[in-house]
Each structure stands twice: as C-alpha cells, then as structure tokens.
C-alpha cells in the first residue's frame, strides 16, 4: 500500500490565506502539496502534476470549481474534496454530479479537513485492493456492477459514477433490500466513526438516483436506505 507521506495533493482556492493554511496542515500530515488559485491554473496543474487528490473551492476566477472538476475528471479519475462557502444543496449536488467525492462547507476545521483527506485516500486504497482480486460482476435485476472495472450498467446502459458513488452503490448492493442506517454507511463507506455528516449520505444517494433511476434506492425515513432489486 502506498504510504500517505508519498501522496500529492493539489489545493485550489483563490483565498491565499485559506490555501496556505490548508497546505501547512497537510504538509504537517506528511503530504506533498501544490497550490493553484484560479480555474485555468488548477486544470493545468492537475494535468501536469497528476495529484493523488484535489481539494477544490467552488468559487474561483477564470472558471469555477465545478468546471475545474469536470475537466480534470475528463482527463483521469482523481478524488476531489470540494469546498463551498454556501451551504446550498443545489451547488453540492452539481458538484457531486461532475465528479466530486465529498465536500466541506466553510468555515471548517483543519482537523476535519485532514480527516476527510485521509478517509478519501483510504477508500482509494480499498478500491485498488478490491480490483486486484478480480471479483465477479454483480447482477441484481437490470443492474450490473463490475467491481474489478468499477463500471455500472442499468438496463444495458453504462452509467458514469464517481468513486464515492460507486463505493456507496457497492455497499448497498452487498445487502439488497436490507435497510442500512446512515451512520453505518458513513462508517463503512466514508470511514467516519462519529456519525456526523449524514447529509453527505443523503446527497450521494440523490446523485445515484438521478443517474440510475429514482426507484433503485428506497428511503426508510429516520433510519437509512436500501437498494431495491428490479426486474430486467
């Protein structure tokens, strides 16, 4: 397994003070960090430097973080943690749709940011390890999941999912029709042990429904979610 100290993180924020503060904390955690402060330079850095993770502010000059995320994900899949000053669900869902894996709303603590970064990279490692075992495709009704390739089809049509969306879908598909509490999903998929941040689960479920169909995941209010098996 690659050690965290070898990982490279691109931090993109037009507020230089915030970007520098994030960089200081991540370097103290053992990461190699580069900074960018606008949309065009962020895309250029992502292409040339090939970071292992991108921390990306939504509001940027040149073009915004959503466009940056869209462009870098078109080049290669990379985990993206988005930062937003607005607790706006529409912005968050758009961010998830263009390839972000997680988000933090400003102001945030450096401790929480570091924890999210470590959790994202652990998920990347788990995904690589799982792919090496070449597990067989999982077929549930008209839903087909290919874990080794990290590809998903519904009714024969391939659907692009972000790394986190794929991990969440796989976890739900592992126990179809079983209601999994939000807190358990946070712990198992995101690696968050304190149960804080259930809205993150809700946002990713909404993204999955938008891409795969509203009927695929059932909500049990006050409890959690279950994947429903549909006919082919």
C-alpha positions as CSV (number, residue, x, y, z in Angstrom):
1,X,0.0,0.0,0.0
2,X,1.2,3.5,-0.8
3,X,2.0,5.5,2.3
4,X,0.2,8.8,2.9
5,X,3.6,10.5,3.0
6,X,4.1,9.8,-0.7
7,X,0.7,11.3,-1.7
8,X,0.4,14.5,-3.6
9,X,-2.4,16.9,-3.0
10,X,-3.4,19.9,-5.2
11,X,-5.1,22.7,-3.2
12,X,-7.2,25.1,-5.2
13,X,-8.6,28.2,-3.6
14,X,-8.4,31.9,-4.6
15,X,-8.3,33.0,-1.0
16,X,-4.5,32.7,-0.5
17,X,-4.7,32.7,3.3
18,X,-7.0,29.7,3.3
19,X,-5.0,27.9,0.7
20,X,-1.7,28.4,2.6
21,X,-3.3,27.3,5.9
22,X,-4.6,24.1,4.3
23,X,-1.2,23.5,2.8
24,X,0.6,23.9,6.1
25,X,-1.7,21.4,7.8
26,X,-1.4,18.8,5.0
27,X,2.4,19.2,4.9
28,X,2.4,18.6,8.6
29,X,0.4,15.4,7.9
30,X,3.2,14.3,5.6
31,X,1.7,15.1,2.2
32,X,3.3,16.9,-0.7
33,X,1.2,19.9,-1.6
34,X,0.9,22.3,-4.6
35,X,-1.3,25.3,-4.8
36,X,-3.4,26.9,-7.5
37,X,-5.6,30.0,-7.2
38,X,-7.8,30.0,-10.4
39,X,-9.6,27.7,-12.7
40,X,-7.2,27.5,-15.6
41,X,-4.1,27.0,-13.5
42,X,-5.8,24.4,-11.4
43,X,-6.6,22.3,-14.6
44,X,-3.1,22.8,-15.9
45,X,-1.6,21.7,-12.5
46,X,-3.9,18.6,-12.3
47,X,-2.8,17.5,-15.8
48,X,0.9,18.2,-15.4
49,X,1.4,17.2,-11.7
50,X,-1.0,14.3,-11.6
51,X,-2.1,14.7,-7.9
52,X,-3.5,11.9,-5.9
53,X,-6.2,14.1,-4.5
54,X,-7.6,17.6,-5.2
55,X,-9.1,20.0,-2.7
56,X,-11.1,22.4,-4.7
57,X,-13.0,25.6,-3.9
58,X,-16.3,26.1,-5.8
59,X,-15.8,29.9,-6.3
60,X,-12.8,30.6,-8.4
61,X,-11.7,33.2,-11.0
62,X,-11.2,32.2,-14.6
63,X,-13.9,29.5,-14.4
64,X,-15.4,28.0,-11.3
65,X,-14.6,24.8,-9.3
66,X,-17.4,22.8,-10.9
67,X,-15.8,23.4,-14.4
68,X,-12.4,22.6,-13.0
69,X,-13.7,19.3,-11.5
70,X,-15.4,18.4,-14.8
71,X,-12.3,19.0,-16.8
72,X,-9.9,17.2,-14.5
73,X,-12.2,14.2,-14.2
74,X,-12.4,14.0,-18.0
75,X,-8.6,13.6,-18.0
76,X,-8.3,10.9,-15.3
77,X,-10.3,9.8,-12.2
78,X,-9.0,11.5,-9.1
79,X,-10.6,12.0,-5.7
80,X,-12.0,15.5,-5.3
81,X,-12.9,17.2,-2.0
82,X,-14.9,20.4,-2.7
83,X,-15.0,23.5,-0.5
84,X,-18.0,25.8,-0.6
85,X,-18.8,28.9,1.3
86,X,-22.5,28.3,0.6
87,X,-24.5,25.6,2.3
88,X,-26.6,25.3,-0.9
89,X,-27.9,21.8,-1.7
90,X,-28.1,22.6,-5.4
91,X,-24.4,23.5,-5.6
92,X,-23.5,20.4,-3.6
93,X,-25.4,18.1,-5.9
94,X,-24.0,19.7,-9.0
95,X,-20.5,19.2,-7.5
96,X,-21.2,15.5,-7.0
97,X,-22.6,15.2,-10.5
98,X,-19.4,16.5,-12.1
99,X,-17.2,14.2,-10.2
100,X,-16.6,15.4,-6.6
101,X,-16.4,12.7,-4.0
102,X,-17.0,14.8,-0.8
103,X,-17.5,18.4,0.3
104,X,-16.9,20.7,3.2
105,X,-18.7,23.9,3.9
106,X,-16.7,26.9,5.0
107,X,-15.8,27.6,7.7
108,X,-14.3,24.2,8.5
109,X,-11.7,23.0,11.0
110,X,-8.3,21.8,9.7
111,X,-8.7,18.7,11.8
112,X,-11.9,17.8,9.9
113,X,-10.4,18.5,6.6
114,X,-7.4,16.3,7.4
115,X,-9.7,13.5,8.5
116,X,-11.7,13.8,5.2
117,X,-8.5,13.6,3.2
118,X,-7.3,10.5,4.9
119,X,-10.7,8.9,4.6
120,X,-10.8,9.6,0.8
121,X,-7.3,8.1,0.3
122,X,-8.2,5.0,2.3
123,X,-11.2,4.5,0.0
124,X,-8.9,4.7,-3.0
125,X,-6.6,2.1,-1.5
126,X,-9.5,-0.2,-0.7
127,X,-10.8,0.1,-4.3
128,X,-7.4,-0.8,-5.7
129,X,-7.1,-3.8,-3.4
130,X,-10.5,-5.0,-4.3
131,X,-9.8,-4.6,-8.1
132,X,-6.7,-6.8,-7.8
133,X,-8.9,-9.7,-6.7
134,X,-10.9,-9.5,-9.9
135,X,-14.3,-10.2,-8.2
136,X,-17.1,-11.4,-10.5
137,X,-19.7,-9.0,-11.8
138,X,-22.8,-8.5,-9.5
139,X,-26.1,-8.7,-11.2
140,X,-29.3,-7.5,-9.4
141,X,-32.3,-7.4,-11.8
142,X,-31.4,-4.9,-14.5
143,X,-28.4,-3.5,-12.5
144,X,-25.0,-4.9,-13.3
145,X,-21.9,-3.9,-11.3
146,X,-18.4,-4.8,-12.4
147,X,-16.2,-4.3,-9.3
148,X,-12.9,-5.0,-11.0
149,X,-13.5,-2.4,-13.7
150,X,-15.6,-0.1,-11.4
151,X,-18.2,0.1,-14.1
152,X,-22.0,0.1,-13.7
153,X,-24.8,-0.6,-16.2
154,X,-28.5,-0.4,-15.8
155,X,-30.8,-1.9,-18.4
156,X,-27.7,-2.4,-20.6
157,X,-26.7,1.3,-20.5
158,X,-23.4,2.2,-18.8
159,X,-23.6,5.0,-16.2
160,X,-20.6,7.0,-15.1
161,X,-20.3,7.2,-11.3
162,X,-17.8,9.0,-9.1
163,X,-15.5,6.8,-6.9
164,X,-17.6,7.5,-3.9
165,X,-20.9,6.9,-5.7
166,X,-19.6,3.6,-6.8
167,X,-18.4,2.6,-3.3
168,X,-21.8,3.5,-1.8
169,X,-23.7,1.6,-4.5
170,X,-21.5,-1.5,-3.9
171,X,-22.1,-1.3,-0.2
172,X,-25.9,-1.1,-0.7
173,X,-25.8,-3.9,-3.4
174,X,-23.9,-6.2,-1.0
175,X,-27.1,-6.4,1.1
176,X,-30.0,-5.8,-1.3
177,X,-33.4,-4.9,0.3
178,X,-31.6,-4.5,3.7
179,X,-32.0,-1.1,5.3
180,X,-28.6,0.3,6.1
181,X,-28.6,3.2,8.6
182,X,-26.9,6.4,7.5
183,X,-24.5,6.2,10.4
184,X,-23.4,2.8,9.3
185,X,-22.9,3.9,5.7
186,X,-20.8,6.8,6.9
187,X,-18.6,4.5,8.9
188,X,-18.3,1.8,6.3
189,X,-18.1,3.9,3.1
190,X,-16.6,7.2,4.3
191,X,-14.7,5.9,7.3
192,X,-16.3,8.4,9.7
193,X,-16.8,6.9,13.1
194,X,-18.6,9.8,14.8
195,X,-21.8,9.6,12.7
196,X,-21.6,13.3,12.0
197,X,-22.4,14.3,8.4
198,X,-25.4,12.2,7.4
199,X,-26.3,14.9,4.8
200,X,-23.3,13.7,2.9
201,X,-25.0,10.3,2.5
202,X,-28.3,11.9,1.5
203,X,-26.6,14.0,-1.2
204,X,-24.8,11.0,-2.7
205,X,-28.0,8.9,-2.7
206,X,-29.7,11.7,-4.6
207,X,-26.9,11.7,-7.1
208,X,-27.2,7.9,-7.5
209,X,-31.0,8.2,-8.0
210,X,-30.5,10.9,-10.6
211,X,-28.1,8.8,-12.6
212,X,-29.6,5.3,-12.1
213,X,-33.3,6.0,-11.5
214,X,-35.3,7.1,-8.6
215,X,-36.7,3.6,-8.0
216,X,-33.4,2.0,-7.3
217,X,-32.8,3.1,-3.7
218,X,-35.6,3.2,-1.1
219,X,-35.6,5.6,1.8
220,X,-36.7,4.5,5.2
221,X,-37.3,7.8,6.9
222,X,-35.4,8.3,10.1
223,X,-33.3,5.1,9.5
224,X,-31.5,4.9,6.2
225,X,-31.5,3.4,2.7
226,X,-32.0,0.1,1.0
227,X,-31.2,-1.0,-2.6
228,X,-34.3,-2.4,-4.4
229,X,-33.9,-5.2,-6.9
230,X,-35.8,-4.6,-10.1
231,X,-36.7,-6.8,-13.0
232,X,-34.5,-7.0,-16.1
